[in-house]
Amino acid sequence: MMGYLDAWDLVLATISKAGRTDLLENLKELEIQDGPDLDLALDWASAAGIPLSDDIETTARELVAGGDLEPEALEAFE
C-alpha cells in the first residue's frame, strides 16, 4: 500500500507528464508553504482533465478509509 506522500508524488508526476507545469509549480509552492495537500492536487488534476491512474484511486480510497484523506477527495474519480 502506498502512503500519503507516495500518492502525492505520484499525482505530481502525473500532472508533470500531462505537461501542466503551471499546476505543478503552484502545488510545489503550496507544498513549501503548507506541506503536501493531496486533496487539492487530486482536485486540480481532475478539474484540468488529467486522467488519474487506478493506483492513485486505490490509494486515495485506502487513505480515506484510514482517515488520512477527506472523503471529498474521491470526487476526483467521478
C-alpha positions as CSV (number, residue, x, y, z in Angstrom):
1,M,0.0,0.0,0.0
2,M,1.2,3.4,-0.9
3,G,1.1,6.1,1.8
4,Y,0.0,9.7,1.6
5,L,3.4,11.1,0.4
6,D,3.7,8.3,-2.2
7,A,0.3,9.2,-3.6
8,W,1.3,12.9,-3.5
9,D,4.4,12.2,-5.5
10,L,2.5,10.0,-8.0
11,V,-0.1,12.7,-8.6
12,L,2.6,15.3,-9.1
13,A,4.3,13.0,-11.6
14,T,1.0,12.5,-13.4
15,I,0.5,16.2,-13.6
16,S,4.0,16.7,-14.9
17,K,3.6,14.0,-17.6
18,A,0.4,15.8,-18.7
19,G,2.5,18.9,-19.3
20,R,0.7,21.0,-16.8
21,T,3.8,22.7,-15.3
22,D,1.7,25.6,-14.2
23,L,-0.3,23.3,-11.8
24,L,2.8,21.5,-10.8
25,E,4.7,24.7,-9.9
26,N,1.7,26.0,-7.9
27,L,1.3,22.8,-6.0
28,K,5.0,22.7,-5.2
29,E,4.9,26.3,-4.0
30,L,1.9,25.4,-1.7
31,E,3.8,22.3,-0.5
32,I,6.7,24.5,0.6
33,Q,4.3,26.8,2.5
34,D,1.8,24.4,3.9
35,G,3.0,20.9,3.3
36,P,1.6,18.4,0.7
37,D,-2.1,18.7,0.1
38,L,-3.2,15.5,-1.8
39,D,-6.9,16.5,-1.8
40,L,-6.0,19.8,-3.6
41,A,-3.7,18.0,-6.0
42,L,-6.4,15.5,-6.9
43,D,-9.0,18.2,-7.3
44,W,-6.8,20.3,-9.6
45,A,-5.8,17.3,-11.7
46,S,-9.4,16.3,-12.1
47,A,-10.5,19.9,-12.9
48,A,-7.7,20.1,-15.5
49,G,-9.0,16.8,-17.1
50,I,-5.8,14.9,-16.3
51,P,-6.5,11.2,-16.1
52,L,-5.6,9.7,-12.8
53,S,-4.4,6.1,-12.6
54,D,-6.1,3.2,-10.9
55,D,-3.2,3.1,-8.4
56,I,-3.9,6.6,-7.4
57,E,-7.6,6.0,-7.0
58,T,-7.0,2.8,-5.0
59,T,-4.5,4.6,-2.7
60,A,-6.9,7.6,-2.3
61,R,-9.7,5.2,-1.2
62,E,-7.4,3.5,1.2
63,L,-6.3,6.8,2.7
64,V,-10.0,7.9,3.1
65,A,-10.8,4.6,4.8
66,G,-7.9,5.1,7.1
67,G,-8.9,8.7,7.9
68,D,-5.8,10.3,6.3
69,L,-7.7,11.9,3.5
70,E,-11.1,13.6,3.4
71,P,-13.9,11.7,1.6
72,E,-14.4,14.7,-0.8
73,A,-11.1,13.8,-2.4
74,L,-12.8,10.9,-4.1
75,E,-14.8,13.3,-6.2
76,A,-11.7,13.5,-8.4
77,F,-12.6,10.0,-9.7
78,E,-16.2,10.6,-10.6
